[in-house]
Amino acid sequence: MTMTARPLHEITLLSQAERFKGRPKLCSDCGVCGGELRPMMAASCVFVNNKHEEFERQFHGRNRRDGDELLFGVHRAIHIARMRTPNLEAQWSGIITSLAALLLERGLVEGVITTKAAPGTRWAPLPFLARTPEEVRASAGNKPCLSPNLEVLDEVRAAGLKRLAFIGTGCQVHALRALEPELGLEQLYVIGLPCTDNTSYPDLQRFLKVASKSPETIVHHEFMQDFRVWMRHEDGHTETINFVDLDVSALGGERGVFPAACLSCFDYQNGLADLTVGYLGAPLPPDQRWQWMFVRNERGEELFELIRPSLELGQRTEGGDRRAGIQAYVGMLRKPRKRPPLPVRKFVAWLQRSKGPKGVEFARSVIEQKLLRNLVYVRDQFPRHEQRIVPGYVYRALAYTADVYAREFGRPLARVPAEAATRSEA
């Protein structure tokens, strides 16, 4: 497969059609195909062969236990935290960039692969190798778009670096774990970003135009656990829109916005990182900047203890019961509903906020929805791939929906033998 080399700052601005031209149907543009490690693409790509459970044993010492680990990944501890002195330019309080900068300050690493904003944009990610704490801190802020971070490994190898920190998404981390033996590193710290439903920069701009009255002035936005999208603007004011009010049909539906790879991903919580830092189960309101941190292994404990003196720790919260709603969601996947009229949407939004899951229970709900939706998508679009790209923990996590799934879809939730899937696709 021939790839045309393009500068990273150009790649990040491309549409999906331009970006994935000539590539496999399942591609998240993690960066492996654009660099010297391209020959290892098939051995490292999570969408060719998902080795998540094998890598859990290798890097964490065991696989996921029943319970919350099926959704959140292997972990030794979960902390609710924020920086005592927040970085106001960060999406939250700046935990990730502060930690990466500290690794450089202490001489624990020689470089950090991270992302900054591409020139002339606020949201388009530009992967780069930061060599100073100042460079890392200046990269603060969310860039929720596809980013070929692993292409920067060429620069790491050319510079002969032996101690590295990597900040990235689940698909990138899976590939990095596979490539790690080839890199000749003495030390590698992996800081994970939770990620779901990523998209190209042009499609993100389309979404913001649908969601906001002033898309060009948004500086931060997030899907929060009160079932609203919170959008903070340049002048400091916050705009919100209910999930149910988003006109996804104007974007061509989820399949018209998100790449096939993101709709075939089963690692929302970036389970192969040493330390994952996100927001999903952290308490509201968002202007308090709480996040949660998953310490996954010994190296993750080292990272947490390094940043801990700079953190304020909070308490986990949870409420409600997601299970009835998740089982109803299975039916919606089978028979998608049209966007309801405004009075109905107002009632649904009120019901979600007053009766819906909260805190950690909200996080469980969101992750289960993504696992269900993506399993349905893979079975619909790529049935022969299910054996290779859907990890076993997905079926265990969703087992309580097995009866309603079988009733709605006329087939078991459990994995289907490979030969049966082949006959189905044929």
C-alpha positions as CSV (number, residue, x, y, z in Angstrom):
1,M,0.0,0.0,0.0
2,T,1.6,3.3,-1.1
3,M,1.1,6.3,1.1
4,T,1.8,9.9,0.0
5,A,3.9,11.7,2.6
6,R,2.2,14.9,3.7
7,P,3.1,17.3,6.5
8,L,1.3,16.6,9.7
9,H,-0.2,20.1,9.9
10,E,-1.9,19.4,6.5
11,I,-3.1,15.9,7.4
12,T,-5.0,17.1,10.4
13,L,-7.1,19.5,8.4
14,L,-8.3,16.9,5.8
15,S,-11.8,15.6,5.5
16,Q,-12.4,11.9,6.2
17,A,-12.6,11.1,2.4
18,E,-9.2,12.7,1.8
19,R,-7.7,11.3,4.9
20,F,-8.6,7.7,4.4
21,K,-8.2,7.5,0.6
22,G,-6.3,4.3,-0.2
23,R,-6.4,3.0,3.3
24,P,-8.2,0.0,4.9
25,K,-11.8,0.6,5.7
26,L,-11.1,0.5,9.4
27,C,-8.4,3.1,10.1
28,S,-8.2,5.8,12.8
29,D,-5.0,7.4,11.3
30,C,-3.0,6.7,14.4
31,G,0.2,7.5,12.5
32,V,1.9,4.2,12.0
33,C,1.1,4.1,8.3
34,G,2.7,7.5,7.7
35,G,6.1,6.7,9.2
36,E,9.0,4.3,8.9
37,L,7.3,1.7,11.1
38,R,4.6,1.2,8.4
39,P,5.7,-2.4,7.7
40,M,4.4,-3.2,11.3
41,M,1.0,-1.8,10.7
42,A,-0.8,-5.2,10.5
43,A,1.0,-6.4,13.6
44,S,0.1,-3.4,15.7
45,C,-3.3,-2.1,14.5
46,V,-6.2,-2.7,16.9
47,F,-8.5,-2.9,13.9
48,V,-6.5,-5.7,12.3
49,N,-6.1,-7.8,15.4
50,N,-7.2,-6.5,18.8
51,K,-4.6,-7.8,21.3
52,H,-6.0,-5.8,24.2
53,E,-6.4,-8.7,26.5
54,E,-3.0,-10.1,25.7
55,F,-1.4,-6.7,26.4
56,E,-3.4,-6.4,29.7
57,R,-1.6,-9.4,30.9
58,Q,1.8,-8.2,29.6
59,F,1.7,-4.6,30.9
60,H,-0.8,-4.8,33.9
61,G,-0.1,-8.4,35.0
62,R,-3.7,-9.6,34.6
63,N,-6.9,-9.3,32.8
64,R,-10.1,-7.4,33.8
65,R,-12.1,-8.7,36.7
66,D,-15.8,-8.9,36.8
67,G,-17.6,-5.7,37.8
68,D,-16.5,-2.2,37.0
69,E,-13.2,-3.3,35.4
70,L,-15.1,-4.8,32.5
71,L,-16.1,-1.2,31.6
72,F,-13.2,0.9,33.1
73,G,-10.3,-1.4,32.5
74,V,-7.7,-3.0,34.8
75,H,-6.9,-0.5,37.6
76,R,-5.3,-0.4,41.0
77,A,-7.0,2.8,42.1
78,I,-9.4,5.5,40.9
79,H,-8.9,9.0,42.1
80,I,-11.1,12.2,41.7
81,A,-8.7,15.1,41.3
82,R,-7.9,18.5,40.0
83,M,-4.8,20.7,40.0
84,R,-4.6,23.0,43.1
85,T,-3.5,25.7,40.8
86,P,-5.4,25.1,37.5
87,N,-4.1,26.0,34.1
88,L,-6.9,28.1,32.8
89,E,-5.9,27.3,29.2
90,A,-6.6,23.6,29.7
91,Q,-9.8,21.8,29.0
92,W,-10.0,21.0,32.7
93,S,-7.3,21.9,35.2
94,G,-4.2,20.8,33.3
95,I,-3.4,17.5,35.0
96,I,-2.0,15.8,31.9
97,T,0.2,18.6,30.7
98,S,1.4,19.4,34.2
99,L,2.4,15.8,34.7
100,A,4.2,15.5,31.4
101,A,6.0,18.8,32.1
102,L,7.1,17.4,35.4
103,L,8.5,14.3,33.8
104,L,10.8,16.5,31.7
105,E,11.7,18.8,34.6
106,R,12.8,15.8,36.7
107,G,14.8,14.3,33.9
108,L,12.7,11.2,33.9
109,V,12.1,11.5,30.1
110,E,13.9,13.2,27.3
111,G,10.8,14.0,25.3
112,V,7.0,13.8,25.3
113,I,4.8,13.0,22.3
114,T,1.7,15.2,22.6
115,T,-0.4,17.5,20.5
116,K,-0.8,21.2,20.0
117,A,-3.2,23.1,17.9
118,A,-2.4,23.3,14.2
119,P,-1.6,26.8,13.0
120,G,-4.7,28.9,12.4
121,T,-7.0,26.5,14.3
122,R,-8.2,25.9,17.9
123,W,-9.2,22.3,17.5
124,A,-7.1,20.6,14.9
125,P,-4.4,18.5,16.6
126,L,-0.8,18.8,15.5
127,P,1.3,15.9,17.0
128,F,4.8,16.9,18.0
129,L,7.8,15.9,20.2
130,A,8.0,18.3,23.1
131,R,11.5,18.6,24.6
132,T,10.9,21.2,27.2
133,P,8.3,21.7,30.0
134,E,7.3,25.0,28.5
135,E,6.5,23.3,25.2
136,V,4.3,20.7,27.0
137,R,2.4,23.3,29.0
138,A,1.8,25.4,25.9
139,S,0.0,22.4,24.3
140,A,-2.8,22.4,26.9
141,G,-6.4,22.2,25.7
142,N,-8.5,19.5,24.1
143,K,-8.2,18.7,20.3
144,P,-11.0,16.2,19.8
145,C,-10.0,15.1,16.3
146,L,-8.1,12.3,14.6
147,S,-4.4,12.7,15.2
148,P,-1.5,10.7,13.7
149,N,0.6,10.9,16.9
150,L,2.6,7.7,16.2
151,E,4.2,9.3,13.1
152,V,6.3,11.3,15.6
153,L,8.1,8.1,16.6
154,D,10.3,8.6,13.6
155,E,11.6,11.8,15.2
156,V,12.1,9.9,18.5
157,R,14.2,7.2,16.8
158,A,16.2,9.7,14.7
159,A,17.1,11.6,17.8
160,G,18.1,8.5,19.7
161,L,15.9,9.2,22.6
162,K,15.7,6.4,25.3
163,R,13.3,7.8,27.8
164,L,9.9,8.9,26.4
165,A,6.4,9.8,27.6
166,F,3.4,9.4,25.2
167,I,0.0,11.1,25.5
168,G,-2.6,9.6,23.3
169,T,-5.9,7.7,22.6
170,G,-6.7,4.0,22.9
171,C,-6.0,3.0,19.3
172,Q,-2.7,4.8,19.4
173,V,-1.7,3.2,22.7
174,H,-2.6,-0.3,21.4
175,A,-0.3,0.2,18.4
176,L,2.4,1.8,20.6
177,R,2.3,-1.3,23.0
178,A,2.8,-3.5,19.9
179,L,5.7,-1.4,18.6
180,E,7.4,-0.9,22.0
181,P,10.0,-3.7,21.5
182,E,11.1,-2.1,18.2
183,L,11.8,1.3,19.8
184,G,14.8,0.5,21.9
185,L,13.5,2.6,24.8
186,E,14.8,2.3,28.4
187,Q,11.7,3.9,29.8
188,L,8.2,4.6,28.4
189,Y,5.4,6.3,30.3
190,V,2.0,6.1,28.7
191,I,-0.6,8.7,29.7
192,G,-4.0,7.8,28.3
193,L,-6.8,10.0,27.0
194,P,-10.4,8.5,27.1
195,C,-11.7,8.7,23.6
196,T,-14.9,7.9,21.7
197,D,-16.5,9.1,18.5
198,N,-13.6,11.0,17.2
199,T,-13.8,12.7,13.9
200,S,-12.0,14.8,11.3
201,Y,-11.5,18.5,11.8
202,P,-14.0,19.5,9.1
203,D,-16.7,17.3,10.7
204,L,-16.0,18.7,14.1
205,Q,-16.7,22.2,12.7
206,R,-19.9,20.9,11.2
207,F,-21.0,19.5,14.6
208,L,-20.2,22.8,16.4
209,K,-22.3,24.7,13.8
210,V,-25.3,22.5,14.6
211,A,-24.8,22.6,18.4
212,S,-24.0,26.3,19.0
213,K,-25.3,29.7,18.1
214,S,-21.7,31.0,17.9
215,P,-19.4,28.1,16.9
216,E,-16.5,30.2,16.0
217,T,-16.1,31.5,19.6
218,I,-16.2,28.2,21.5
219,V,-13.0,27.5,23.4
220,H,-14.0,24.3,25.2
221,H,-16.8,21.9,24.9
222,E,-17.8,18.6,26.5
223,F,-20.6,16.0,26.7
224,M,-21.4,16.1,30.4
225,Q,-23.3,13.8,32.8
226,D,-26.3,16.1,33.1
227,F,-27.1,15.0,29.6
228,R,-26.1,18.4,28.1
229,V,-23.2,19.6,25.9
230,W,-21.4,22.4,27.8
231,M,-19.7,24.9,25.5
232,R,-17.5,27.7,26.9
233,H,-17.0,30.8,24.8
234,E,-14.2,33.3,24.4
235,D,-16.0,35.9,26.6
236,G,-16.3,33.4,29.4
237,H,-20.0,32.6,29.1
238,T,-21.3,29.0,28.9
239,E,-23.8,27.7,26.4
240,T,-25.5,24.4,26.9
241,I,-27.7,22.1,24.7
242,N,-29.5,19.0,25.7
243,F,-28.3,15.8,24.2
244,V,-31.8,15.1,22.9
245,D,-31.9,18.5,21.2
246,L,-28.8,17.8,19.0
247,D,-30.0,17.4,15.4
248,V,-27.7,14.5,14.5
249,S,-29.7,14.0,11.3
250,A,-28.4,17.3,10.0
251,L,-24.9,15.8,10.1
252,G,-26.0,12.6,8.3
253,G,-26.4,10.6,11.5
254,E,-23.6,9.1,13.6
255,R,-22.3,7.1,10.6
256,G,-22.1,10.2,8.6
257,V,-19.8,11.9,11.2
258,F,-17.7,9.3,12.8
259,P,-15.1,7.1,11.0
260,A,-15.8,3.4,10.8
261,A,-12.8,2.7,13.1
262,C,-14.3,4.8,15.9
263,L,-17.6,3.0,15.5
264,S,-15.6,-0.3,15.9
265,C,-13.6,0.7,19.0
266,F,-14.1,-1.0,22.4
267,D,-11.6,0.9,24.5
268,Y,-13.3,4.2,25.6
269,Q,-11.3,4.3,28.8
270,N,-7.8,3.7,27.2
271,G,-7.2,0.5,29.2
272,L,-3.6,-0.1,28.1
273,A,-2.2,3.2,29.4
274,D,-0.2,3.3,32.6
275,L,-2.4,6.2,33.8
276,T,-5.7,7.3,32.2
277,V,-7.0,10.8,33.0
278,G,-10.5,11.8,31.9
279,Y,-13.8,13.4,33.1
280,L,-16.6,11.0,32.5
281,G,-17.3,9.9,36.1
282,A,-16.1,13.1,37.8
283,P,-18.7,15.2,39.6
284,L,-20.4,18.3,38.2
285,P,-20.4,21.2,37.7
286,P,-17.7,21.3,35.0
287,D,-16.4,24.8,36.0
288,Q,-15.0,23.0,39.1
289,R,-12.7,21.1,36.8
290,W,-12.8,17.7,38.5
291,Q,-11.5,14.7,36.6
292,W,-10.9,11.1,37.4
293,M,-7.7,9.2,37.2
294,F,-7.2,5.4,36.7
295,V,-3.9,4.0,38.0
296,R,-3.5,0.8,36.0
297,N,-0.1,-0.6,36.9
298,E,3.2,0.1,38.8
299,R,4.3,2.8,36.4
300,G,0.9,4.4,36.7
301,E,1.4,4.6,40.4
302,E,4.7,6.3,39.9
303,L,3.1,8.9,37.6
304,F,0.3,9.5,40.1
305,E,2.7,9.9,43.1
306,L,4.7,12.3,41.0
307,I,1.8,14.7,40.4
308,R,0.0,14.0,43.7
309,P,1.5,17.0,45.7
310,S,0.0,19.3,43.1
311,L,-3.5,17.8,43.2
312,E,-6.6,18.4,45.3
313,L,-8.5,15.1,45.7
314,G,-12.3,14.8,45.8
315,Q,-14.9,12.2,46.3
316,R,-16.6,9.9,43.8
317,T,-20.3,10.3,43.4
318,E,-23.0,8.1,41.8
319,G,-26.7,7.8,41.7
320,G,-29.6,6.3,39.7
321,D,-29.8,2.9,37.9
322,R,-28.7,2.7,34.3
323,R,-29.8,-0.8,33.6
324,A,-33.4,-0.3,32.5
325,G,-32.3,2.6,30.2
326,I,-29.6,0.4,28.7
327,Q,-32.0,-2.4,27.9
328,A,-34.3,0.1,26.2
329,Y,-31.3,1.4,24.3
330,V,-30.9,-2.0,22.7
331,G,-34.4,-1.6,21.2
332,M,-33.4,1.8,19.9
333,L,-30.4,0.3,18.1
334,R,-32.6,-2.2,16.4
335,K,-35.2,0.4,15.4
336,P,-33.7,3.9,15.4
337,R,-36.2,6.7,16.3
338,K,-36.7,10.0,14.6
339,R,-35.9,13.2,16.6
340,P,-39.0,13.9,18.7
341,P,-40.9,17.2,18.7
342,L,-39.8,20.0,21.1
343,P,-42.3,19.3,23.9
344,V,-41.3,15.7,24.0
345,R,-37.6,16.6,24.0
346,K,-38.1,18.9,26.9
347,F,-39.8,16.2,28.9
348,V,-37.0,13.7,28.0
349,A,-34.3,16.1,29.0
350,W,-36.0,16.8,32.4
351,L,-36.4,13.0,32.9
352,Q,-32.8,12.3,32.1
353,R,-31.5,15.0,34.6
354,S,-33.9,14.2,37.4
355,K,-34.1,10.4,37.1
356,G,-31.1,9.4,35.0
357,P,-27.8,7.9,36.2
358,K,-25.3,10.2,37.8
359,G,-21.6,10.2,38.5
360,V,-19.9,6.8,38.1
361,E,-23.3,5.3,37.2
362,F,-23.5,7.7,34.3
363,A,-20.0,6.6,33.2
364,R,-21.1,3.0,33.2
365,S,-24.1,3.9,31.2
366,V,-22.2,5.8,28.5
367,I,-19.6,3.1,28.1
368,E,-22.2,0.3,27.9
369,Q,-24.0,2.3,25.2
370,K,-20.8,2.6,23.2
371,L,-20.0,-1.1,23.5
372,L,-23.5,-2.0,22.4
373,R,-23.7,0.4,19.5
374,N,-20.2,-0.5,18.3
375,L,-20.9,-4.3,18.5
376,V,-24.0,-3.8,16.5
377,Y,-22.1,-1.7,14.0
378,V,-19.3,-4.3,13.6
379,R,-21.8,-7.1,13.1
380,D,-23.7,-5.0,10.6
381,Q,-20.8,-3.7,8.6
382,F,-17.8,-6.1,9.2
383,P,-19.1,-9.4,10.5
384,R,-16.0,-11.3,9.5
385,H,-13.9,-8.9,11.7
386,E,-15.8,-9.6,14.9
387,Q,-13.5,-12.5,15.9
388,R,-10.4,-10.3,15.6
389,I,-11.5,-6.9,16.8
390,V,-14.1,-7.4,19.6
391,P,-12.4,-8.3,22.9
392,G,-13.9,-10.9,25.2
393,Y,-14.6,-8.4,28.0
394,V,-17.3,-6.8,25.8
395,Y,-19.5,-9.8,25.9
396,R,-19.0,-10.2,29.7
397,A,-19.8,-6.5,30.3
398,L,-23.0,-6.7,28.3
399,A,-24.2,-10.1,29.5
400,Y,-27.1,-8.7,31.5
401,T,-28.6,-7.4,28.2
402,A,-28.4,-10.8,26.5
403,D,-32.1,-11.6,26.6
404,V,-33.3,-8.3,25.3
405,Y,-30.5,-8.4,22.6
406,A,-31.6,-11.8,21.4
407,R,-35.2,-10.7,21.3
408,E,-34.5,-7.6,19.3
409,F,-31.9,-8.9,16.9
410,G,-32.9,-12.5,16.7
411,R,-29.4,-13.8,17.5
412,P,-27.3,-14.2,20.7
413,L,-25.3,-11.5,22.2
414,A,-22.4,-13.9,22.6
415,R,-19.7,-14.2,20.0
416,V,-20.7,-16.1,16.8
417,P,-18.3,-18.8,15.4
418,A,-16.1,-17.4,12.6
419,E,-17.5,-19.7,10.0
420,A,-21.0,-18.6,10.7
421,A,-20.0,-14.9,10.4
422,T,-18.4,-15.7,7.1
423,R,-21.5,-17.3,5.7
424,S,-23.6,-14.3,6.9
425,E,-21.3,-11.8,5.1
426,A,-21.3,-13.9,2.0
